[in-house]
Amino acid sequence: MIRKLLLLVLLGMCSGYAALAQDPSASGVVINPNPIQTGQPGSITVSFGNGSSAAIPQSAAVTYTVEIPKNIGIVSYSLTVPTGSTNTTGNLAVTQTSSATSVILQITSPSAGIPGDAIYDLIISMGGFAPTSSPNPRVTANAAGTGLTATNVIDNDNSSAQLVVQGPMPVALVSFSAKAQEDHTVSLAWTTSLETNNKGFLVERSKDLKAFEKVGEVTELGANSTGLKNYNLADLTPYQGTSYYRLTQIDLNGKTTVFQDKIVSVVLRDGAYGVFPNPVISDQQFRLSLDEPETAQISFYGADGRVLPFQKVGVESGSLLLKVTGKLSTGVYILTVGERGLTRKHRLVVE
């Protein structure tokens, strides 16, 4: 009888401990890329959740705190869960405050507890890093709750990562876009999240991604900035057809940085690219609408992939006049066009 009572007591103690074995955790901080150049955009991923299979009740007032040095420019942040997780972020809330040296993001669960084995990610979009006397800042994360002293595992309460900075990048470019307008102009817009010793910007355009010419400049700016700044410029006399635009940043000392990975394209033309008329009659000429009718590379293929001969008859109003050499069977053929750095395919129906 005594042995049975002892066994029941032990089982009750174990089940009680299991029910209380809640463990708020801050499991990792990952910075990408790292090392990073001054001003280069990137991201910070902070992983947190519950290190135990037992749910943490809402009464435990769990708080996850992330501290980010102020010289790291924050563009945005969002909560998500790893792929395959059945948890949701609907019960979580993020508040942002700041101290003299840091931006502080606090994550709480005001309407529900934290499920057992829950894992969440806070994704922070980093606009860039402004140089200071502390060259390699550290991002820290902490997990805490109330009334969990007996069950909390302190080894996973804190996590951090150091941002290793390599060399300057004076401007962090968030976006660059070009849009054709109804009045046959092109609207150019770009946004930066950090600027250091910045004199201004140069916008250029090209037909072939090889030779560029100036569209305009934006200069006489405030040299330094750590927030989002928006710029606009209009190309009043754009090329007809496909054009490419690139952005170059100019330092106060005259050094330039070309944002090669942000080159954008826009198409501005009165009519569509294509073959006219279509269908065509086998032995009649037809028009192929192009940007560069005199220099475009044209190939003509049958349905079986064979290269077929054709004749260039002439150029007329931005179109190349073509005629197939020889008698063609009724069917579908393919014309490929290479111009201004692009390759297009057109279906040609022969009757």
C-alpha positions in Angstrom: 0.0 0.0 0.0 2.8 2.4 0.9 4.6 1.6 -2.3 1.5 2.4 -4.3 1.1 5.8 -2.5 4.7 6.7 -3.2 4.3 5.8 -6.8 1.2 8.0 -7.1 3.0 10.9 -5.5 5.9 10.6 -7.8 3.7 10.4 -10.9 1.8 13.5 -9.7 5.1 15.4 -9.2 6.3 14.4 -12.6 3.1 15.4 -14.4 3.0 18.6 -12.4 6.6 19.4 -13.5 5.8 18.5 -17.1 2.9 20.9 -17.1 5.1 23.7 -15.8 8.1 22.9 -18.0 7.7 26.1 -20.1 10.9 27.6 -21.6 10.9 30.9 -23.5 13.9 30.8 -25.9 15.9 33.1 -28.1 17.5 30.5 -30.3 19.5 32.4 -32.9 20.5 35.6 -34.7 21.6 35.4 -38.4 22.8 38.4 -40.4 23.0 38.1 -44.2 25.3 39.0 -45.8 28.0 39.0 -43.1 30.7 40.4 -43.6 28.9 43.4 -45.2 30.0 46.7 -46.7 29.1 50.0 -45.1 25.7 51.0 -46.7 25.0 47.6 -48.2 21.4 46.3 -47.7 20.9 43.0 -46.0 18.6 41.2 -43.5 18.6 40.0 -39.9 16.7 36.9 -38.9 16.0 36.4 -35.2 14.6 33.0 -34.2 12.6 32.6 -30.9 9.8 30.6 -29.4 9.3 27.9 -26.8 12.1 25.5 -26.0 9.7 23.0 -24.3 6.8 20.9 -25.5 4.6 22.4 -22.8 2.7 25.5 -23.8 3.5 28.7 -22.0 0.4 30.4 -20.6 -0.5 34.0 -21.5 -0.2 34.8 -17.8 3.6 34.2 -18.0 3.8 37.5 -19.9 6.6 36.2 -22.2 8.6 39.0 -23.8 11.2 38.6 -26.6 13.5 41.6 -26.9 15.7 42.4 -29.9 18.3 45.2 -29.7 19.7 46.6 -32.9 22.4 49.4 -32.8 21.0 52.7 -34.2 23.6 52.9 -37.0 22.0 49.9 -38.6 19.3 51.3 -40.8 16.0 49.4 -40.4 13.7 49.5 -43.5 11.0 47.1 -42.3 10.3 44.0 -40.2 7.9 41.1 -40.2 7.0 38.0 -38.3 6.9 34.5 -39.9 7.2 30.8 -39.1 9.6 28.2 -40.6 8.4 26.1 -43.5 6.3 23.2 -42.3 5.4 24.8 -38.9 1.7 24.6 -37.9 2.0 27.6 -35.6 0.8 31.1 -36.7 1.9 34.6 -35.7 -1.6 35.9 -35.2 -1.2 35.9 -31.4 2.1 38.0 -31.5 2.6 41.8 -31.5 5.7 43.8 -32.1 6.4 47.2 -30.6 9.3 49.5 -31.5 11.1 51.8 -29.1 14.6 53.2 -28.8 17.4 54.0 -26.4 20.3 56.4 -26.8 22.2 53.7 -28.7 19.7 51.1 -30.0 16.5 50.4 -31.7 14.5 48.0 -29.5 11.9 45.6 -30.9 9.8 43.8 -28.3 7.6 40.8 -29.2 4.7 39.8 -26.9 1.7 37.6 -27.0 -1.1 39.7 -25.5 -4.0 37.5 -26.5 -2.8 33.9 -26.0 0.1 31.8 -24.8 3.0 30.4 -26.7 2.4 26.8 -28.0 4.8 24.0 -27.1 7.8 23.7 -29.4 6.8 26.9 -31.2 9.4 28.6 -33.4 9.1 32.0 -34.9 11.3 34.2 -37.0 11.5 38.0 -36.9 12.8 39.1 -40.3 14.4 42.6 -40.3 15.2 44.3 -43.6 18.4 46.2 -43.1 18.9 49.3 -45.3 22.6 49.6 -44.5 25.2 50.4 -41.8 26.4 53.9 -41.1 30.0 54.0 -39.9 30.7 55.0 -36.3 33.4 54.7 -33.7 32.1 51.1 -33.1 32.8 49.5 -36.4 31.3 46.0 -35.8 27.9 46.3 -34.0 26.2 43.4 -32.2 22.5 42.4 -32.5 21.2 40.8 -29.4 18.0 38.8 -28.5 16.6 37.9 -25.1 13.6 35.8 -24.0 12.0 36.2 -20.6 8.8 35.5 -18.7 7.4 35.7 -15.2 6.9 32.8 -12.8 9.1 30.4 -14.8 12.2 30.2 -12.6 11.8 26.5 -11.9 11.4 25.4 -15.5 13.2 28.0 -17.6 16.5 26.9 -19.3 18.8 29.9 -19.0 21.2 28.5 -21.7 18.7 29.6 -24.5 17.6 32.9 -23.0 20.0 35.0 -25.0 21.5 35.0 -28.5 23.5 37.5 -30.5 25.5 38.0 -33.7 28.1 40.5 -34.6 28.0 42.4 -37.9 31.4 42.4 -39.5 31.8 45.6 -41.7 34.2 45.6 -44.6 34.8 48.9 -46.3 32.5 51.7 -47.3 29.5 51.7 -49.6 28.3 55.3 -49.4 24.6 54.8 -50.4 22.2 51.9 -49.8 19.8 51.7 -52.7 16.5 50.2 -51.9 14.8 50.4 -55.3 15.0 51.9 -58.8 12.2 51.9 -61.3 11.3 53.3 -64.8 7.7 53.6 -66.0 6.4 54.7 -69.4 3.8 57.5 -69.3 0.9 58.3 -71.5 2.5 61.5 -72.7 5.5 59.5 -74.1 7.9 60.3 -71.3 9.5 58.0 -68.8 9.2 58.5 -65.0 12.2 57.4 -63.0 12.1 56.9 -59.3 14.5 55.5 -56.7 14.7 55.2 -52.9 17.7 55.0 -50.6 17.9 54.0 -46.9 21.3 55.3 -46.0 23.6 58.0 -47.5 27.2 58.9 -46.5 29.1 61.8 -48.1 26.7 61.7 -51.0 26.8 64.5 -53.6 24.1 63.2 -55.9 22.9 60.8 -58.6 23.3 60.5 -62.4 20.7 58.7 -64.5 21.6 57.3 -67.9 19.9 55.4 -70.7 20.9 52.9 -73.3 19.5 51.0 -76.3 21.9 48.0 -76.0 23.3 48.0 -72.5 26.7 49.0 -74.0 26.6 52.7 -74.8 24.9 54.9 -72.2 24.0 58.6 -72.5 23.0 61.1 -69.8 19.3 61.7 -68.9 19.8 64.0 -65.9 21.3 64.5 -62.5 20.0 65.1 -59.0 22.7 67.0 -57.0 23.2 69.4 -54.1 21.8 67.0 -51.5 22.4 66.7 -47.8 25.5 64.6 -47.7 24.4 62.2 -45.0 21.1 60.4 -44.2 20.0 57.3 -42.2 16.3 57.3 -43.2 14.4 56.5 -46.4 14.8 59.2 -49.1 12.8 59.2 -52.3 13.9 60.7 -55.6 12.2 61.3 -59.0 13.4 62.3 -62.5 11.6 62.4 -65.9 13.1 61.5 -69.2 11.3 63.9 -71.5 12.8 62.6 -74.8 13.1 58.8 -74.4 14.0 56.3 -77.1 11.2 54.7 -78.9 11.0 51.0 -78.2 13.0 49.2 -75.5 15.4 51.3 -73.3 17.6 50.6 -70.3 18.2 52.9 -67.5 20.9 52.8 -64.9 21.7 54.9 -61.8 25.1 56.1 -60.7 25.9 57.6 -57.2 28.5 60.4 -56.9 30.5 61.0 -53.8 31.5 64.4 -52.5 35.1 63.6 -53.6 33.9 62.8 -57.1 34.1 59.0 -56.9 31.2 57.2 -58.6 29.4 53.9 -57.9 27.2 52.4 -60.7 24.4 50.2 -59.5 24.8 47.5 -62.2 22.4 45.1 -60.4 19.6 47.7 -60.5 19.4 48.4 -64.2 15.8 48.6 -65.4 14.1 48.4 -68.8 11.0 50.1 -70.2 9.2 49.8 -73.5 7.8 52.9 -75.1 6.2 52.6 -78.6 3.0 53.4 -80.4 2.3 49.8 -81.7 3.0 46.3 -80.6 6.0 44.2 -81.6 5.0 41.4 -84.1 4.3 40.2 -87.6 1.7 42.0 -89.8 -0.4 40.7 -91.4 -0.6 37.4 -89.6 -1.6 34.9 -91.1 0.4 35.6 -94.3 0.2 34.2 -97.8 3.2 31.9 -98.6 4.7 34.0 -101.4 3.7 37.5 -100.1 5.9 39.9 -98.1 5.1 40.9 -94.5 6.2 43.4 -91.9 8.1 42.7 -88.7 7.7 45.6 -86.2 11.1 46.3 -84.5 13.1 48.9 -82.5 16.2 48.6 -84.8 15.0 47.3 -88.2 18.3 47.9 -89.9 20.5 46.0 -87.3 18.2 43.5 -85.6 19.2 39.8 -85.9 16.5 37.7 -87.5 16.1 34.0 -87.8 13.3 32.0 -89.4 12.5 28.4 -88.3 10.1 25.7 -89.4 8.0 23.7 -86.9 10.6 21.0 -87.0 13.4 23.4 -85.9 15.0 23.7 -89.4 16.4 27.1 -90.3 14.6 28.5 -93.4 15.8 31.1 -95.9 14.1 34.5 -96.2 14.7 37.8 -97.9 14.9 41.4 -96.4 13.0 43.5 -98.8 13.4 46.9 -97.1 12.7 49.2 -94.1 9.5 51.1 -93.6 8.3 53.2 -90.6 10.1 51.2 -87.9 9.3 47.9 -89.6 11.4 45.4 -91.5 9.8 44.1 -94.7 10.4 40.4 -95.2 9.6 37.7 -97.8 10.1 34.0 -97.5 12.3 32.4 -100.1 10.6 29.5 -101.7 7.2 27.9 -101.3 6.0 27.2 -97.8 3.5 24.6 -96.6 0.5 25.8 -94.6 1.4 25.8 -90.9 3.0 27.6 -88.0 6.6 29.0 -88.2 8.8 30.9 -85.7 10.7 34.1 -86.2 13.3 35.0 -83.6 14.5 38.6 -83.1 17.6 39.8 -81.3 17.9 43.5 -80.6 18.7 45.9 -77.8 19.9 43.0 -75.6 16.7 41.1 -75.8 15.5 38.0 -77.8 11.8 37.8 -78.8 9.9 35.0 -80.6 7.0 35.5 -82.9 4.6 32.9 -84.3 4.0 33.2 -88.0 1.0 31.4 -89.5 1.3 30.7 -93.2 -1.8 30.0 -95.3 
